[in-house]
Amino acid sequence: MAYGDYQIELYLGSLGGSLPQQPFSYPELEQHALATLTPELRSYVAGGAGNEQTARDNAAAFDDWALVPRMLRASEQRDLSIELFGKRLPSPLLMAPVGVLGICSPDQHGDVHGAEAAAATGVPFIGSTLMSDPVEDVLPATGDTPAWFQLYTPKNRDLAASFVSRAEAAGAEALVVTLDTWVPGWRPRDLASGNFPQLRGKALANYTSDPVFRELVGPDPDIGTIVMTWVGLFGHPVTWDDLAWLRSLTDLPLVLKGICHPDDARRALDEGADGIYCSNHGGRQANGGGAALTWLPEVVDAVAGRAPVVFDSGVRTGADVVKALALGATAVAVGRPYVYGLAHGGVPGAVHVLRSILAEADLLMAVDGYPTVADLSRDALRRLR
Ligand SMILES: Cc1cc2nc3c(=O)[nH]c(=O)nc-3n(C[C@H](O)[C@H](O)[C@H](O)COP(=O)(O)O)c2cc1C
């Protein structure tokens, strides 16, 4: 079945009398989802760093590119599959790691539900260090769909090693190390609402369930002890000197997230990384850096086919996915879109968002004459601005 067939399912459902309950445009999705969240969570999920220019630029940058329609190449057979770390994946879409996913679900098990959405769609799920359920309960919920684990490198190396080995035992197929968040960015919306979920003890299940962390906090710790211990060890300022050690923690593919400069990409591969994840954290960490999409072509050129390049930040539609692929990304991740889907409509809501993005990408590639991912190259794009 082609991803685009989702539209047939929707039209037939409407003929049968059931109009879709889920929104189709991103602004509408965001509006519905934010209405379901507490004011604190709303600012945490929707907000960005500084005056949020970079967060806005991330999404707007896709409008600078146009996919050139090509005719007389129509094909009923489309192939959105990609090869990633030796595995054939049905599509290039991934679910980016989102630390408060757990509490974006009313039952507080949003991490498990995110993984269930992965199982239902075949879109791989990247579980964050900051989960509301332990990694052992979350990653297996993806079923046959691959799950990856994202590490926020703690200051305590034993704790880092424990996280990685637990994730590996829970079925993680790759390790993503996020480099841009050893310290939280300046986020005015969260500052104004005095809000940082982890400081209220949220999303710390991987810590409180960890033997190394439990040793540090002692028996029966109160919430204050847990939070202050977490504050003390959350963010190791990772440098090149740490890379060999990070590499030694696992034989899983090691993907470095937050890389936007070609020199960083080249050196990361030289020093043992297996994948580059070009991202600016959805504009949540550093403002003023422009759109992440701006840096993607340089990073792709520097990688020069030596490793896969994952891209995220600002991807909202299937057209955005297609453009990022044409600029050279191997795989493309979404953050807020599926979080909003989950917040608004539970697992079916997240599934709807992922299927809609894939359906739009598939139909766009069909209409414009680029039936496979391999057909998408920079020749397919023109810069409008
Ligand atoms: C609420 C929220 C929490 C996030 N938590 C994490 C995290 O725990 N680890 C991480 O590497 N990135 C995290 N990110 C960044 C995402 O992985 C991704 O880079 C970003 O959401 C992509 O931008 P988009 O939201 O515009 O799609 C988070 C993003 C959001 C919106």
The ligand as a MOL file (V3000), in Angstrom:
LIG
                    3D

  0  0  0     0  0            999 V3000
M  V30 BEGIN CTAB
M  V30 COUNTS 31 33 0 0 0
M  V30 BEGIN ATOM
M  V30 1 C 9.2390 19.7750 24.0850 0
M  V30 2 C 10.4890 19.3340 23.4380 0
M  V30 3 C 11.3790 18.5320 24.1510 0
M  V30 4 C 12.5590 18.0940 23.5480 0
M  V30 5 N 13.3790 17.2300 24.2310 0
M  V30 6 C 14.4990 16.7540 23.6250 0
M  V30 7 C 15.2920 15.7640 24.2590 0
M  V30 8 O 14.9760 15.2820 25.3370 0
M  V30 9 N 16.4150 15.3750 23.6190 0
M  V30 10 C 16.8000 15.8770 22.4000 0
M  V30 11 O 17.8400 15.5120 21.8680 0
M  V30 12 N 16.0260 16.7860 21.7710 0
M  V30 13 C 14.8940 17.1990 22.3320 0
M  V30 14 N 14.0810 18.0780 21.6710 0
M  V30 15 C 14.4450 18.4970 20.3150 0
M  V30 16 C 13.9020 17.5010 19.2670 0
M  V30 17 O 14.5840 16.2960 19.3190 0
M  V30 18 C 14.0590 18.0620 17.8550 0
M  V30 19 O 15.3960 18.4260 17.6510 0
M  V30 20 C 13.1560 19.2640 17.5990 0
M  V30 21 O 11.9090 19.1300 18.2420 0
M  V30 22 C 12.9490 19.4030 16.1070 0
M  V30 23 O 12.2470 20.5470 15.8390 0
M  V30 24 P 10.6540 20.6000 15.5730 0
M  V30 25 O 10.0010 20.5160 16.9130 0
M  V30 26 O 10.5300 21.9210 14.9310 0
M  V30 27 O 10.2890 19.4400 14.6890 0
M  V30 28 C 12.8720 18.4950 22.2370 0
M  V30 29 C 11.9670 19.2880 21.5240 0
M  V30 30 C 10.7770 19.6810 22.1080 0
M  V30 31 C 9.8050 20.4870 21.3020 0
M  V30 END ATOM
M  V30 BEGIN BOND
M  V30 1 1 1 2
M  V30 2 1 2 3
M  V30 3 2 2 30
M  V30 4 2 3 4
M  V30 5 1 4 5
M  V30 6 1 4 28
M  V30 7 2 5 6
M  V30 8 1 6 7
M  V30 9 1 6 13
M  V30 10 2 7 8
M  V30 11 1 7 9
M  V30 12 1 9 10
M  V30 13 2 10 11
M  V30 14 1 10 12
M  V30 15 2 12 13
M  V30 16 1 13 14
M  V30 17 1 14 15
M  V30 18 1 14 28
M  V30 19 1 15 16
M  V30 20 1 16 17
M  V30 21 1 16 18
M  V30 22 1 18 19
M  V30 23 1 18 20
M  V30 24 1 20 21
M  V30 25 1 20 22
M  V30 26 1 22 23
M  V30 27 1 23 24
M  V30 28 2 24 25
M  V30 29 1 24 26
M  V30 30 1 24 27
M  V30 31 2 28 29
M  V30 32 1 29 30
M  V30 33 1 30 31
M  V30 END BOND
M  V30 END CTAB
M  END
